[in-house]
Structures are given as C-alpha cells and as structure tokens.
Amino acid sequence: MSRLRFAVVGDNCVDRFMPPVGQTLVGGNAINVAVQLALLGHETSYFGAVGLDADGARVRDLLIRSGVLTDHLRMVAGTTAYTNIELTASGDRVFAFEDFGVCRDYLPSAEEMSVLATMDHVHLGWITDGGRIRQALAAQGVGLSQDISVNNDKAHLGVSGLGIAFGSAGEDREGAEALARDLLAQGARMAVVTRGSEGSLATDGRTWADAGIAPVEVVDTTGAGDSFIAGFLDARLRGHDLAACLERGRDCAAVTCGHIGGFPQDPAPL
C-alpha cells in the first residue's frame, strides 16, 4: 500500500460538550481530516495555529500521538479556538458558541507555501484568506480539496482550482445534484455531496456515482463528515473510481459515528 504525502491547512478547536456529556475533545475540520489521513497510513502534516495555553499543548500532543507531523504547527500568544456543543435528546449537535481564537488570523508563511506545493495533496479547512491559498496552490498545479460546508463566509468560499469540492445538502436528491452541478460550474473539477441519512453522491461532470450509509449505532456524528473526506481522498488518490471512493468515505464515517468526537482520544473533563 503506497504512502502518500498529505497536508491539511486551517482550523482546529476544542469541542466542549456541555452537560450531560460534560467533557472536551479536540476537533475541527482540518484537524479531524489530518488525523484520519494519518490513521489511514499516510504521511500527513498539519498547518495551523494554536494558542500558548493548555488547550494548544493538548492539540499538539494529540496530533503527535495520532501520527500527524507538527513541524508547521504554529504556537502563538492567544487563545486556542473552542466550540461549545450541546446535544439534543435525539443526539443532534447544536453549536451554542464558537471562539476562533488564533485560528482566525492564521495564514501559512511564504516558506510554508513552498512546502505545501511539494505535497501529493492539500486539503483546506476553515480559513479566512479570501481564497488566496487556494488560488496560489492551484496555479502551481497542486491537488486541492476543500469542504465548503465548514466556512459560511462567501468571501472565502470560491471553488475554482479545487480538484475536489466537498459539500453537504439535505436528503433531497434534486437539491444535492443541483449543488454538485453548481460546484462544477464554479470551477471545481469534482463535486462530492453528502446527503445525511440518504448517503452521498459524486460527479466529475461525466460520471455520477452514489453510495448509501453504513448501518451503525450512532454515538455522536461529530467529525463524521471529516472522516468521510479522509476516506474519499485516500481512495481517490489511490486511483479508485467514484463509487469506491464514496464507499470508502462512508465506511470511515461510520467508524467515527461510533464514538464521541472526531477521532479516537481520551476526553478531558469540561
């Protein structure tokens, strides 16, 4: 099995699960994708920023323990990002409050951009850069992906230059197909859309594929979409067809639904 070189750029946060869960876990789209890619056996580097606080040290230590390279993790004065999460009786998440901390202003340096250009693939998480990183790396021919669902500011949501644009839609197939076509029309070369309990679909404009969900006893859906992304990328960069990529993503997401948080870790008290 070939080992690919991935880089994941952007957000991290400490997920604070309010009572009755009453515990905290490290997460965020970029962190979750990075860890899942490392767990799949790839050489994965994380590019982002945490504060010089206890949460920042915890993020760093968990990344190292999970096999993610932290040479480009920046530790700076300020607060590590955190999210307060409430769980409903049905298990759905409610994001009650978010503080983006030092993530808000993070941008890779010129030297780090040169390193990113050497990777087999770069996944972009939540980042407030007006699309500059995406545009610069795309101009150099770097393979890129991004989940448009994790950043709702239109100033940062362009998809031109992305090899794969991930998005999420409701269970309605017509709406999911419309989103996929829109992502392609905006310049993405491939669109992958998750549809909740109805599974997912993907298209490159010529071929369409679908996958359902894997039966699983859901403990928590936090990070399931990020695990789906990692599984899809793993299969796609190994040359598998769209259907196989969706199935790989589905199976990785199912594993994550079986535990609290976006990747295996020991929770800390709230």
MORA-V817042 format. One record per backbone hydrogen bond with DSSP energy under -0.5 kcal/mol. CO is the residue of the C=O (numbers start at 1). NH is the residue of the N-H. Records with the same first field share a line. If there is no record, write none. Layout:
# MORA-V817042
CO->NH / NH
This chain:
# MORA-V817042
2->4
4->6 / 43
5->120 / 121
6->45
7->123
8->47
9->125
11->31
13->15 / 27
14->16 / 83
15->17 / 25
16->18 / 85
17->23
18->21 / 22
22->270
23->17
24->268
25->15
27->13
28->32
29->33
30->34
31->35
32->36
33->37
34->38
35->39
36->40
37->42
38->41
42->44
43->6
44->69
45->8
46->48
47->10
48->74
50->76
51->53
53->57
54->58
55->59
56->60
57->61
58->62
59->63
60->64
61->65
62->66
63->68
64->67
69->46
70->73
72->48 / 74
73->75
74->50 / 76
76->52
79->102
81->14
82->99
83->16 / 85
84->96 / 97
85->18
86->94
88->91
92->88
94->86 / 96
97->84
99->82
100->103 / 104
101->104
102->105
103->106
109->113
110->114
111->115
112->116
113->117
115->118
116->119
121->7
122->145
123->9
124->147
127->129
129->132
131->135
132->136
133->137
134->138
135->139
136->140
137->140 / 142
138->141
143->122
144->163 / 164
145->124
146->148 / 166
147->150
148->151
152->154
153->156
154->157
159->162
162->189
164->146 / 166
165->192
166->148
167->194
172->176
173->177
174->178
175->179
176->180
177->181
178->182
179->183
180->184
181->185
182->186
183->188
184->187
187->161
190->165
191->203
192->167
193->201
194->169
195->198
196->199
199->195
200->211
201->193
202->209
203->191
207->204
209->202
211->200
216->218
221->224
223->227
224->228
225->229
226->230
227->231
228->232
229->233
230->234
231->235
232->236
233->237
234->238
235->240
236->239
241->245
242->246
243->247
244->248
245->249
246->250
247->251
248->252
249->253
250->254
251->255
252->256
253->257
255->258
256->259
257->219 / 220
265->267
268->24
